[in-house]
């Protein structure tokens, strides 16, 4: 591995208002939710490889990154849900929620991340985010919560992570 090991291991976490698609389709993604006031938590991880092809090594890398996202997201969601905030983890391989009843449509992490961060997408068998520094070696994941950003930040801190220092959520 290169000397960028810290960058590979350190996720980029940011909080954003919902995209127009999520806002318009929230009930179709999370049908049991009763709040329209939601925030999107983006968890970007740098992959060891570009994720543009499919083979056993790439699938193992995606599984590793998905597991790492779940290790982050589960305590964050648990903390927020225990405080009465609706929070769900969008399972990256399927686009469906892990903690709520799935809706009639799935959520696209890649599209939400690209829209929220003004990044490009590469279409193919799987839609890939193109990160300005990491290129296609990026694994996007998303958590959705009705909690306000300050409560989300506390839960992220509780889980042992930090929101990107230059990011200040706003509507």
Wavefront OBJ file of the C-alpha trace (Angstrom):
o trace
v 0.000 0.000 0.000
v 1.142 3.562 -0.613
v 2.102 6.163 1.954
v -1.480 7.486 1.737
v -2.604 4.827 4.221
v -4.168 7.439 6.525
v -6.230 8.800 3.666
v -7.357 5.261 2.768
v -8.407 4.595 6.364
v -9.957 7.981 7.203
v -13.508 8.379 5.929
v -14.855 11.731 4.833
v -18.132 12.366 6.691
v -20.481 15.267 5.956
v -24.081 16.243 6.712
v -26.397 17.657 4.043
v -30.027 18.577 3.507
v -31.890 16.002 1.430
v -31.528 16.119 -2.315
v -34.622 17.035 -4.329
v -35.049 13.346 -5.179
v -34.928 12.237 -1.533
v -37.248 15.051 -0.444
v -39.785 14.204 -3.160
v -39.564 10.434 -2.630
v -38.931 10.025 1.094
v -42.209 8.125 1.674
v -41.413 5.831 -1.268
v -37.944 5.092 0.200
v -38.954 5.009 3.907
v -42.747 4.515 3.964
v -43.102 4.310 7.762
v -41.409 7.637 8.436
v -43.573 10.528 9.610
v -41.100 13.394 9.229
v -40.233 15.416 6.160
v -37.426 17.246 7.950
v -34.453 14.950 7.316
v -30.714 15.209 6.889
v -28.350 13.053 4.861
v -25.089 11.827 6.397
v -22.547 11.002 3.694
v -19.743 8.576 4.530
v -17.076 8.443 1.799
v -14.245 5.932 1.929
v -11.254 5.736 -0.321
v -10.938 2.336 -1.904
v -7.633 0.599 -2.500
v -8.701 0.160 -6.141
v -10.845 1.975 -8.704
v -14.335 0.470 -8.445
v -15.033 0.535 -12.176
v -14.702 -3.192 -12.813
v -16.152 -6.303 -11.244
v -13.968 -9.175 -10.117
v -13.338 -11.088 -6.904
v -10.786 -8.577 -5.584
v -13.072 -5.591 -6.227
v -16.040 -7.388 -4.651
v -13.940 -8.201 -1.561
v -12.938 -4.532 -1.350
v -16.566 -3.396 -1.646
v -17.560 -5.870 1.077
v -14.759 -4.581 3.337
v -15.842 -0.972 2.803
v -19.521 -1.829 3.317
v -18.668 -3.600 6.590
v -16.656 -0.582 7.708
v -19.575 1.733 6.908
v -21.912 -0.480 8.949
v -19.461 -0.410 11.888
v -19.792 3.404 11.774
v -23.494 3.640 10.970
v -24.913 1.151 13.468
v -23.830 2.968 16.652
v -24.737 6.343 15.130
v -28.221 5.129 14.165
v -28.674 3.377 17.514
v -27.710 6.525 19.430
v -30.052 8.760 17.406
v -32.954 6.286 17.421
v -32.628 5.885 21.209
v -33.123 9.646 21.506
v -36.319 9.502 19.443
v -34.878 10.633 16.085
v -35.851 8.513 13.111
v -32.597 7.307 11.617
v -31.863 4.617 9.089
v -28.879 3.110 7.381
v -29.148 2.732 3.635
v -27.528 -0.612 2.792
v -25.087 0.244 -0.024
v -25.420 -2.966 -2.077
v -29.220 -2.726 -2.303
v -30.166 0.902 -1.644
v -32.829 -0.226 0.828
v -33.020 0.707 4.538
v -31.681 -1.726 7.132
v -33.789 -0.601 10.102
v -37.111 0.377 8.531
v -39.580 -1.297 6.252
v -38.263 -1.004 2.677
v -40.195 1.247 0.366
v -41.303 0.780 -3.195
v -38.092 2.341 -4.564
v -34.470 2.082 -3.547
v -32.140 4.937 -2.668
v -29.110 5.657 -4.871
v -26.146 6.518 -2.652
v -24.066 7.455 -5.704
v -26.681 9.889 -7.033
v -27.285 11.474 -3.611
v -23.546 11.879 -2.989
v -22.896 13.305 -6.455
v -25.800 15.756 -6.123
v -24.938 16.818 -2.558
v -21.214 17.263 -3.220
v -21.477 18.423 -6.844
v -19.456 15.457 -8.131
v -19.594 13.643 -11.448
v -20.875 10.120 -11.993
v -19.664 7.352 -14.249
v -22.440 5.128 -15.582
v -21.955 1.415 -16.041
v -23.240 -1.779 -14.448
v -22.960 0.186 -11.195
v -23.068 3.989 -11.026
v -19.726 5.258 -9.703
v -18.966 8.583 -8.019
v -15.898 10.386 -9.325
v -14.085 12.000 -6.401
v -11.822 15.012 -7.164
v -8.791 13.425 -5.447
v -9.626 9.705 -5.348
v -11.145 9.336 -8.824
v -13.287 6.208 -9.015
v -11.597 4.659 -5.954
v -14.386 5.870 -3.690
v -17.155 3.997 -1.859
v -20.147 6.210 -0.974
v -22.602 5.356 1.787
v -25.544 7.183 3.310
v -27.467 7.412 6.564
v -30.766 9.351 6.721
v -31.966 10.971 9.958
v -34.649 13.303 11.240
v -32.152 14.548 13.857
v -30.766 18.064 13.442
v -27.072 18.355 12.456
v -25.882 19.139 16.006
v -27.444 15.894 17.302
v -26.032 13.945 14.350
v -22.590 15.403 15.100
v -22.865 14.266 18.735
v -23.787 10.733 17.639
v -20.917 10.655 15.139
v -18.550 11.810 17.868
v -19.996 9.145 20.199
v -19.160 6.523 17.530
v -15.562 7.762 17.456
v -15.634 9.620 14.138
v -15.551 13.260 13.064
v -17.435 15.261 10.457
v -15.114 16.852 7.884
v -13.744 19.997 9.572
v -14.520 22.252 6.614
v -18.139 21.101 6.433
v -20.882 23.190 8.011
v -24.382 21.861 7.228
v -26.952 24.368 6.039
v -30.282 24.364 4.241
l 1 2 3 4 5 6 7 8 9 10 11 12 13 14 15 16 17 18 19 20 21 22 23 24 25 26 27 28 29 30 31 32 33 34 35 36 37 38 39 40 41 42 43 44 45 46 47 48 49 50 51 52 53 54 55 56 57 58 59 60 61 62 63 64 65 66 67 68 69 70 71 72 73 74 75 76 77 78 79 80 81 82 83 84 85 86 87 88 89 90 91 92 93 94 95 96 97 98 99 100 101 102 103 104 105 106 107 108 109 110 111 112 113 114 115 116 117 118 119 120 121 122 123 124 125 126 127 128 129 130 131 132 133 134 135 136 137 138 139 140 141 142 143 144 145 146 147 148 149 150 151 152 153 154 155 156 157 158 159 160 161 162 163 164 165 166 167 168 169 170 171
